[in-house]
Amino acid sequence: MPSLFSPLKIKNIELKNRILVSPMCQYSSEDGFANDWHLVHLGSKAIGGAALILTEATAVSPEGRISPGDLGIWKDEHIPFLKRIVTFIEKQGSLAGIQLAHAGRKASHMAPWLGGKALTPDEGSWQTVAPSAVAFHEGEPLPAELSKDEIKKVITDFQDAALRARKAGFKVIELHGAHGYLINEFLSPWSNKRTDEYGGSFENRIRLLLEIIESVRKVWPDDNPLFLRISATDWKEGGWTESDSIHLAQLLKTKTIDLMDCSSGGNASGVKIPLQPLYQVGFAERIKKESGMLTGAVGLITTAKEANSIVEQGKADVVLMAREFLRDPYFPLRAAQELGVEINWPPQYERAKKR
């Protein structure tokens, strides 16, 4: 049995294989509500055989949206359609997870296909927030520095969102601590210039994350997996580093984080990232080795052979794929054939199993 198709038990769930659908923003909601687009987008990946399908970055508050089209979970009215998606995914033999997010200073932007620029007041912009009043791009509106009371509200927003996720039936929560969004902004000295207990030292800069984890765990059962996506490095001198990520993983293994999803970048403008196939796998490998934590590899992984080798060689425990799933929602079915594995297909698709 190729390692890519071996099961993996994490607390009270068992992944039927090691292929996970990475969160992919769709910018297709109104007022945060999921709709038929999300049902088909996420549901097709379950039909295709992925073990765990994670929603896109799902905002814990209206001001935490990247764009007006972001998916949300800041009010109870969001729950019913999300529950419908979860139910469909589970009927296909897959598991559903949700990524909880706050965009911080990178909020209040247009969708990418509309230009991706910061919204103007005439376009419905809102005040962005951050650990410090430092814009991501030069010339963009400055974010407001969060007060301590506002930080408490952010923590409460994550907790309330986790409770709603539980009510919707999700089996996994992933906290979005990567790509220059709010948690990442606090972690990195590049964006966090605070002088209080939330800034300065490594211990202070990780404080918000630790408090969010503690708060979420009050409503998210201990047996339910809690993942964290990080940017393993800012790719910029003076920012967050791979060594910081390893240190964080060593600490979080004792703080009920069950898997670290290892991405990179997104917090510093204008950096040169060495984009090439498998360019981030080394982060997952080193963090796994140095901390003993389960890790996920992500980033330009496009073939069955690549994905299998990552797991087989112990570089990561799971592989998260995004763009390849956009090209082929049924990637796991194809990968199984390429690797010579016999897996169940949806009965509706059985007649296409053999050419």
N, C-alpha and C positions, 0 to 999 in steps of 0.2 A: 504494500500500500504506500503510494507516494505520501510524504509527510504533509503536503498541502491538503490532503483529504483525510487526515487523521483527526479524530474529535479532540476537543479540549474542554475540560471542565473548569469553570471559574465560579467558585462559590455555588450558588443554586442554579446556574445555567450550564448547559453543555452545548458548545458550538459543534455543529456537525462537520465542519471543515474549518480551515484557517483563513478563508476568504471573507473579508468584511467590506461593506460599502462605506466609503469615507463620506463625511458630510460634504454636501455640495450645494452652495447657495443657489436658489432658483429665482429669487426676486419676483415672485409671482403670487404674493398674498395681498389681500386687502384688509387693513386693520389687524394684521397678524393671523388671520384665519387661514387654516389649511383648506384646500379645495380639491377638485377632481384632478388638477395637474399633479398635486403632491401624491394623491392616491395612485395614479398611474406611474409616475416617476419612481416612487419608492416600491410600489407593489410589483412592478416589472422585475426589479432586482431580486425579489423573493421568488418569483416564478423562475428566474434564472439560476436559483440554487445557492445564493450567498447565505452564509451562516448567520450574519448579523447585519442589519441595515440600519445605519444611523441617519437621523434627519439632518438637514442642513442646520447651520447655526440658528438656534431658536431663541429669540430675544426674551429676556426675563422682565423687561420693561419697555414701554414705547420709546423712551430716549435711548435704549440700548440697541436699537435697530441700526444696521448698516445703511439701509435704504427704507423708503416707505413700503417697499414690497417684501420686507423680511417676514418670515414665519415668526409667530409669537406664542407665548404661553404665560402672559401676564394677567389673564383673567379667566375665570371659570368657563366662560362661554367658548373658549378655545378648545376645551377638552373633548366634546362629542365627536368632532370630525377626526381629531387625532386618534381617538379610540377606534374609530372605524378603520383607519389605516393600520393600526396595530393588529386589529382582529384579522384583517385580510392577510397581512404578512405572516401571522402565526398559522393561518389555515394552509399556507404553502409550506409549512415545516421549517420556517426561518424564525429568527428573533428580531424584535424591534428595539432600537435604542434611540435616545434623543440627546442631542448636543445642546447644552444650555450655555447662553452667551450674552455678553454685554460688549458692544462695539467700542465704548469709550470715545476717544478722540477721533476715531475713524467712522463714527456714526454720521447721520444726516448727509448722505451722498446719493447721487443718482445711481440707478442700476447701470452695470457696465455697458450694455448696448445703447444706453442713453447718454453715454459719455463718461460716467463714473465720477463726475466732478462734485465738489461740495455744493449742496443745495443753497439757493438764495432765499431770502424771506418771501419773495414772490412765488417761489416754487415750494414753499411749505417747510422751510428749514426749521430746525430746533437747536437749542443750545446743547453743545456736546460737553462732556465732562471727562476728566482725566486725573491722574495723581497730581499732575502739575500743569500749569498753563503753557504747554509747549505743543505747537501744532505738528502734525505729521509731515505735511508738505509746507514749504515756505510759501507764505501768501494766503494760506487757508485761514478761516476764522479760528481764533484761539479757543481752545476748550477751557471751561471753568474748572479751577482746582476744587476737587471734592473736599467739603468740610468733613469733620469726623461724624457728624450726624448724618450726612449724606452717604458716607461710607457704610454706616449701619443700615441705611435703607437698601443699599446695593446688596448687602449680605442677606437681609430679609427677603429681597426680591428673588434671590437665588433659592432660598429655602422654600418660599411659596411656590416657585416654579417647579421645584423637585416634588413637592406634594401633589401638584397637578399632574406631573408626569406619572407619578405612581397611580393616581386615579385613572389616567388614560390607559394604563396597562403596560407601559414600557418596562422592559426587563433590565435595561442598562441605561445609566446616565453617563454622559461624557461632559466634563467641564471644559470649556474652551479657554485655554490659557496660552494660546498661540497667536501668531500672525498680526501682532500689534494691536490686538483688542485689549479691553480694560485690564484683565488679570495680567496679561503679558506686559502691559504698560507699567504696572506696579512692580513686576519682577525686575525689569531692566533699568539699570542706572542711566541708560540713554534717554529714557522718557520720565523717569521718576527722580525729581529733584527735591523732594520733600525733606524737611529737617525734623519732622516729628517721628513718632514710633512706627510710621508706615513708610519711612524713607531712610536712605543712608546705607546702613549695613545690610548684608545679605539677610540676616535674621529679620530685620525690619521690613525689607522689601517683599519677603514671602508671607508677611503677616496676613495680608488680606486674603490670599489664597487659603492659608490654614484656617482662617475664621470662616470662610465660605464652606470649606470641607466640613468643618465641625457643625456648622449650621445645617447643611444639607443632610448630614448623617442623622440629625435629630428626627427627620421625617422620612428618610430613605432607609429601608431595612438593612441591617448589617449583612444579611445574606445576599442582598442584591449588589451586583458589581457596580463599582464607581470607577470610571476611567478619567484620565486627564490628558488632553492634548497640549503639548508644549511646542514652542519654537526652541529647539535645542541650542541654537545660537542666533544672535542678531546679525552675524556676518559683518560685524563692524567693531573696530577697536573701541574699547570703553563701554561696550554693551554687555548683554547677557552672553555667557560662554558655555561651551560644552561641559567644562568642569563644574560650572554652576548647576547645570542640568543633572549631572551625576550626583552631586551633593544633594540636590532637591529630591531626587529619586530615593536616595538612601534614607532621607528623613520621612518621605511620604509612604514608604513601605510600612511604616509603623503608624500611619495616620489613615488607614483604611482605603487608600488608593490601590486598586487591584491591577491596573494596567496603564502604562504610559505610552501614549500615541505620539511618536517622535517625528515631528515636522521641523521646519526652521524658517527663519526670516520673517519679514512683514512688519517689523517694528522700527526700522530705520530706512528713511527714504534714500534712493539713489545708490544702494549697495549693489555690488556685482556678485550674484550668486552663480556658482559653477553648475549650471543646469546640464545634466546628462543622466542617462538611465541609472537608476539605483543610487542617485547622489546622496540620499539621506539615510541609506540603510546602515551606514557605519555608526550613526548616532544611536539607533536602536540597539545595535550590537554591543556597543561599549556601555551604554546605560544598563542593559541587561546583565552584562558581565560584572560590572562594578557594584551594582545594587542588589542583584538577585530578583529584581522586579520583572514581571511579565512586560514585554514591550511589543509594540506594533510598528512595522515599517511602512512608510508611505512615500510616494513621490516618484513619478515616471517609471512605475512598475507596469509593464504592459503585456508580458507573455506568461504562459503557464510555466515554462521552464524557469524563468526568473523568479516567479513567486514561489515555486516549489523549492528552489535552491536556497532561498532565504530561510525558510523554515527548516529544511533538511540540514543545513549547516549550522543551525542554532543561532543565527544572527538576529532573529526575532521570533516571537511566538505566533503572531498573526500578521497578515498582510492586508493593508487597507488600500483600496483602489478607488479612483474617482473617474478620471477622464476615460479610462478604458471601459468603465461601465456606461459612460455616455455613448461610446462607440458601439458597445455590445452589452446590452443588459443581461445577456445570457452567458456571460464569460465563464462562470463555473461549469456549465454544461459542456461548453467547448473544451475547457481545460481538462475536464475529466476524460474526455475522449482522447485528447492529445497525450495524456499521461497513462492511458490504458486502464482507467478506473471505471468500474461499473457503479453508477449511482442512479437513484430514482429520478425520473423525469415526471413533470406533471402529466397525469393521464391524458389530458387534452392535447399534449405535444408528443406523446409516445410515437406516433406514426412517423415523426421526423428524426427519431433517434438514430436510425441506421439508414445510410444512403443506399 
